């Protein structure tokens, strides 16, 4: 997130229009990355469950299967983005005069998707094994390479001319290759998993089935959120480059507010997955309740600090006072938005770790498209409230989904899924895994 904010800030020094084109291309890139989460989320959860059941052979089978699943997904997504860059930008209502900035950069991002897919699989498995600090160090190293090379290539270095935004695309590809090499080393040296070449393309049907049982509903929820977000972003883009730039700058700051809830949610998923695999359901329940309390308290504190420091923070991106004033208003709305989002980030990860992956999709899709998209159009476009109307729609959606997730957990809707998960990892399938 820090890397994204730094890059948006650097690109904004060229112009607000360039920053808007850069941000929109990145949103398309992130939308396709969600498809990788079909495999990586499933792998992370199922590996934690097998490890909780003390079945390391089963966990390794899932890890190897995740590599092939992400390889094929990365190849397909990368081809779609590279071949369909211009239609995708038109779909997002990017002004045609910004195509020369956004399109070459988006094509470079498409090539990087394959490496990002593999890196997601490697890091998801490492986190499931509880090597979260090692994953962090790799992420930091990738960030340093991306920022260092990107800023040099943007401005020009040695005989190379200044590449502008395209330099960031080249740096992204190279940094992801570095991350892939380091992630593979972590698997071999620490996890004691030595991937074979066949693991990159050989699809294992049974193991993929286990991952997809969790990953498909989880990714569907994420994909639905991203699609609804992209539709809303097209509303914002139609409001003009200034509104799109305001939205992009403020979203970069907001990403640090949601970081607390996101972090606690990831940790909750790992711990609850281990607890469910070990059959310690009461401890899993206590973990989610404690995580909700911590998440709400920390997120509200960070949101208040961001709102109080809103104008100075926004001036790091732009000197346009109209954009600064509009963005500062949106940051105050985060005090309403973020507590609802925290329920989602924490409880959904807990539900997923128990095996209850379908309820968040069913509850979420209706809210995302009816509440978020519908209200964003009604308030932001039809009534002319602009960005504040759009962000109020975000807040309403997060609260409706968050409260439904909290109710699901409180009334033990997840308990039957937890028992089924426990039987699966300790039953005949798990025995086969230990013997393989």
Secondary structure by P-SEA (a helix, b strand, c coil): caaaaaaaaaaaaacaaaaaaaaaaaaaaaaaaaaaaccaaaaaaaaaaaaaaccaaaaaaaaaaaaaaaaaaaaaaaaaaaacaaaaaaaaccccccccccaaaaaaaaaaaaaaaaaaaaaaaaaaacaaaaaaaaaaaaaaaaaaaaaaaaaccccccccaaaaaaaaaaaaaaaaaaaaaaaaaccccccccccccccccaaaaaaaaacaaaaaaaaaaaaaaaaaaaaaaaaacaaaaaaaaaaaaaacccaaaaaaaaaaaaaaaaaaaaacaaaaaaaaaaaaaaaaaaaaaaaaaaaaaacaaaaaaccccaaaaaaaaaaaaacccccaaaaaaacaaaaaaaaccccaaaaacaaaaaacaaaaaaaccccccccaaaaaaaaaaaaaaaaaaaaaaaaaccaaaaaaaaaaaaacaaaaaaaac
